[in-house]
Amino acid sequence: MKPLSPAPNLVEQVHDAILGEIAGGQLASGERIIQEQIAKTLGVSRQPVQQALALLRKQGVLQDAPGRGLIVAPLDADFVQHMYEIRAVVEGLACRRAAELNAARAAQQGPALIDAGRKATAGGSLAKLIAADMRFHQFIYGLSGNPLIGPAMAPYWTNTQRVMGEVVTHDEGPHDIWDQHERIVQAIAAGDAEGAETLARAHITLAADYMRVRLLSGLAPA
């Protein structure tokens, strides 16, 4: 019988903390990752740090450094484009199904998420902005009634957080994200399945175009 590994929640917390540092620009592209330093800063042993780093490497956020160790992987504009193409299809499906199944819940609970997102944007906290955006999309996944959508999208959200962080850190970002979110919620609440899917796909496609242009223009490392 093998020894039990540390609680998954601890590994997840370390993973999220490292990802937050990368998204916020504290750990820049090409910067070497020091396990001992991370473990000391977070007050944990090296084992959950090693597991979190292995997961981030698998997700493409980190890559092997020359010689040995890991560094923060540079963002690739083509990878970002491909990621958002997949998101557009799945998010469109989620919004269509949400409108078909849970229009009333969208009408009841959606406005509070929109309000929270606008407050996070006005507050200027990158971490709160990303968290609010994730809560909104996860809310839609829940409304879809399809339990496979959330887990399927989880790997893409790891890289979406990083892309958002890189771009917002170097630029003020698009101004109407929450207006777009509000229109999506309104379509779902109205039971307009086709309209909700169209708006969702357009929202993700616009985000992809915005991110790609800024990555290629050098506002964020690419």
C-alpha positions in Angstrom: 0.0 0.0 0.0 1.4 3.4 -1.0 1.6 6.3 1.4 -1.2 8.8 0.9 -0.3 12.0 -0.9 -1.0 15.4 0.7 -4.7 16.6 0.6 -5.6 17.5 -2.9 -7.0 20.8 -1.6 -3.5 21.8 -0.5 -2.0 21.0 -3.9 -4.8 23.0 -5.5 -4.1 26.0 -3.2 -0.4 25.9 -4.1 -1.3 25.6 -7.8 -3.6 28.6 -7.6 -1.1 30.7 -5.7 1.6 30.0 -8.2 -0.8 30.7 -11.1 -1.9 33.9 -9.5 1.7 35.1 -9.3 2.2 34.3 -13.0 -1.0 35.9 -14.0 -0.2 39.0 -12.0 3.2 39.4 -13.5 5.2 38.6 -10.3 6.6 35.6 -12.1 7.4 36.7 -15.7 7.8 34.6 -18.8 11.2 32.8 -18.8 11.6 33.2 -15.0 13.0 30.2 -13.2 10.8 28.5 -10.6 12.5 27.9 -7.3 10.7 25.2 -5.4 12.3 25.9 -2.0 11.5 29.5 -2.2 7.8 28.8 -3.0 7.5 26.3 -0.3 9.0 28.7 2.3 6.8 31.6 1.1 3.6 29.6 1.3 4.6 27.8 4.5 4.2 24.3 3.1 6.4 21.3 2.5 8.1 20.7 -0.9 5.8 17.8 -1.8 2.6 19.8 -2.6 4.8 22.4 -4.4 6.3 19.6 -6.5 2.8 18.3 -7.4 1.5 21.7 -8.2 4.5 22.5 -10.4 4.0 19.1 -12.2 0.4 20.0 -12.9 1.3 23.5 -14.2 3.9 22.0 -16.5 1.3 19.5 -17.8 -1.1 22.5 -18.4 1.6 24.3 -20.4 2.1 27.2 -17.9 5.6 26.0 -17.1 8.2 24.3 -19.2 11.6 22.6 -18.7 14.4 25.0 -18.2 17.7 24.7 -20.0 19.8 22.2 -17.9 17.3 21.4 -15.2 14.3 22.8 -13.3 11.3 24.8 -14.7 10.6 28.2 -16.1 7.4 30.1 -16.8 6.5 29.3 -20.4 6.1 32.1 -22.8 2.7 32.7 -24.2 2.1 31.6 -27.7 -0.5 33.6 -29.7 -1.5 30.6 -31.9 -2.1 28.5 -28.8 -4.3 31.2 -27.3 -6.3 31.4 -30.6 -6.8 27.6 -30.6 -7.8 27.6 -27.0 -10.4 30.3 -27.5 -11.8 28.6 -30.6 -12.6 25.5 -28.4 -14.0 27.8 -25.7 -16.4 29.5 -28.2 -18.0 26.2 -29.2 -18.4 24.8 -25.7 -19.5 28.2 -24.2 -22.1 28.5 -27.0 -23.4 25.0 -26.2 -23.6 25.8 -22.5 -25.5 29.0 -23.1 -27.9 27.3 -25.5 -28.7 24.6 -23.0 -29.0 27.1 -20.1 -31.6 29.0 -22.0 -33.5 25.8 -22.8 -33.4 24.5 -19.2 -32.8 27.2 -16.7 -34.1 30.6 -17.9 -35.7 31.3 -14.5 -32.5 30.7 -12.6 -30.6 32.9 -14.9 -33.1 35.7 -14.4 -33.0 35.3 -10.7 -29.3 34.8 -10.0 -27.5 36.3 -13.0 -27.9 40.1 -12.2 -26.0 39.7 -8.9 -23.0 38.1 -10.7 -23.0 40.9 -13.3 -23.1 43.5 -10.5 -20.2 41.8 -8.7 -18.2 41.6 -11.9 -18.6 45.3 -12.5 -17.6 46.1 -9.0 -14.5 43.9 -9.3 -13.5 45.7 -12.6 -14.0 49.1 -11.0 -11.9 48.0 -8.0 -8.9 47.4 -10.1 -7.9 44.1 -8.5 -6.7 41.6 -11.1 -7.4 38.6 -8.9 -10.9 39.7 -8.1 -11.6 40.5 -11.8 -10.4 37.0 -12.9 -12.4 35.4 -10.0 -15.6 37.2 -11.0 -15.2 36.2 -14.6 -14.7 32.6 -13.7 -17.7 32.6 -11.4 -19.9 34.0 -14.2 -18.8 31.3 -16.7 -19.1 28.5 -14.1 -22.6 29.7 -13.3 -23.5 29.3 -17.0 -22.0 25.8 -17.0 -24.2 24.9 -14.1 -27.3 26.3 -15.8 -26.5 24.1 -18.9 -27.4 21.0 -17.0 -24.5 19.2 -18.5 -22.1 18.0 -15.8 -19.3 17.4 -18.3 -18.9 21.0 -19.4 -17.3 22.4 -16.2 -14.6 19.7 -15.9 -13.9 19.8 -19.7 -13.3 23.6 -19.5 -11.2 23.5 -16.4 -7.8 23.1 -18.2 -8.6 26.0 -20.5 -9.4 28.2 -17.6 -5.9 27.8 -16.2 -4.5 29.3 -19.4 -7.3 31.8 -19.7 -6.4 33.2 -16.3 -2.8 33.7 -17.4 -3.8 35.3 -20.7 -6.1 37.7 -18.9 -3.4 38.6 -16.4 -0.7 39.2 -19.0 -2.9 41.5 -21.1 -4.6 43.4 -18.2 -1.3 43.9 -16.5 0.1 45.6 -19.7 -3.1 47.2 -20.9 -6.4 48.3 -19.4 -8.3 45.6 -21.2 -11.7 45.6 -23.1 -14.3 47.9 -21.5 -17.5 46.1 -22.2 -16.9 42.5 -20.9 -19.7 42.8 -18.4 -22.1 44.4 -20.8 -21.5 41.4 -23.0 -22.1 39.1 -20.0 -25.3 40.9 -19.2 -26.6 40.5 -22.7 -25.9 36.8 -22.5 -27.7 36.4 -19.2 -30.7 38.4 -20.6 -30.9 36.1 -23.6 -30.7 33.0 -21.4 -33.4 34.5 -19.0 -35.6 35.1 -22.0 -35.3 31.5 -23.1 -33.7 32.6 -26.4 -31.4 29.6 -27.0 -30.2 30.6 -30.4 -29.5 34.2 -29.3 -27.7 33.1 -26.2 -25.4 30.7 -28.2 -24.7 33.4 -30.8 -23.9 36.0 -28.1 -21.6 33.6 -26.3 -19.7 32.6 -29.4 -19.3 36.3 -30.3 -18.1 37.1 -26.8 -15.4 34.5 -26.8 -14.3 35.3 -30.4 -14.0 39.0 -29.6 -11.9 38.1 -26.5 -9.7 35.9 -28.7 -9.1 38.6 -31.2 -8.4 41.2 -28.5 -5.9 38.9 -26.7 -4.2 37.8 -29.9 -3.6 41.4 -31.2 -2.1 42.5 -27.9 0.1 39.5 -27.6 1.4 40.0 -31.1 1.8 43.7 -30.6 4.1 43.2 -27.6 1.9 44.6 -24.9 2.2 41.2 -23.3 5.1 38.7 -23.8 4.5 36.3 -26.7 
